[in-house]
Amino acid sequence: MNSHNKKWIKKIINELEEPFTAQNVKAAMIEKHGTAFTPSNISLGQFLNRICVVVGKHRGSLLYKVRMEGDE
């Protein structure tokens, strides 16, 4: 995943309502930037696991929320 994708994802997750799924992030990314620049599902999930907190699971999809400064 390139640095443009990372910037776009960070911007998108700040605009989405919490909790959100990786599918929500990918759909928003496709709306804004098209399908040519969309990362794979695996790399998107790995990046979200690094910058977000998993708060649960809904219908087989992980629910994320933005990691705050004090969250570990």
N, C-alpha and C positions, 0 to 999 in steps of 0.2 A: 504494500500500500504506500502510495507516495504522500508527500507532505501536503499537497493540495487536498487530497481526500481527508486527511486528518483534520485540517482546518475546517473543511466543510462539515464534517461529522460533529466536531465540537460546537460549531455554530448551530447546527440543526438540533442537537440535544438540548441546548439552552432554550430553544423556541418551543419544543414539544412539552405537552403536559406529562407530568410524572404520575405513576410509573409508565414507562414505555418499553416496547420490545424492539429487537433488532429489525424486525420486519417493518415497524413504523419508521425507523431511521432510514432504511433502504428505500421505502416508498417515497419519503420526503426528498431523499437525495436524487432519485430518478425524476421526480417532478421538477426539481430546480436545475439539475445539471445533465439530464439525459442518461441513457443507458451505457454510453461509451466509457464513462468515467466511474462506473459503479464497481466497488470492490467485491470480491467473492464473499459468500456468506461466512466462511471460516475466518477470513481475515477481519471482517467486520465484528464478529463475535469476540475474537481475541482482543481487538482494540477496545471494545466496550468493556470487557472484563478488566482491563487495565485502568480505564479512566472513570468507571462507574461502579456502583454498588449493586449487587443482585439483591432484590428485596422479596422475591418470590417467583412463583411459576404459575402460568395461566395457559391451559390447553396445550401443554408441552413446550411453551416458549418462556424463556426467562424474562422476568420483569426487572428493569433497571431504573435507578435514579442517579442523578448527578452526585458525584463524590464531593463532599464539602472539605474544607481545609483540615479539620480535625479528624475526619473519618480515616480509618486504617483498613 
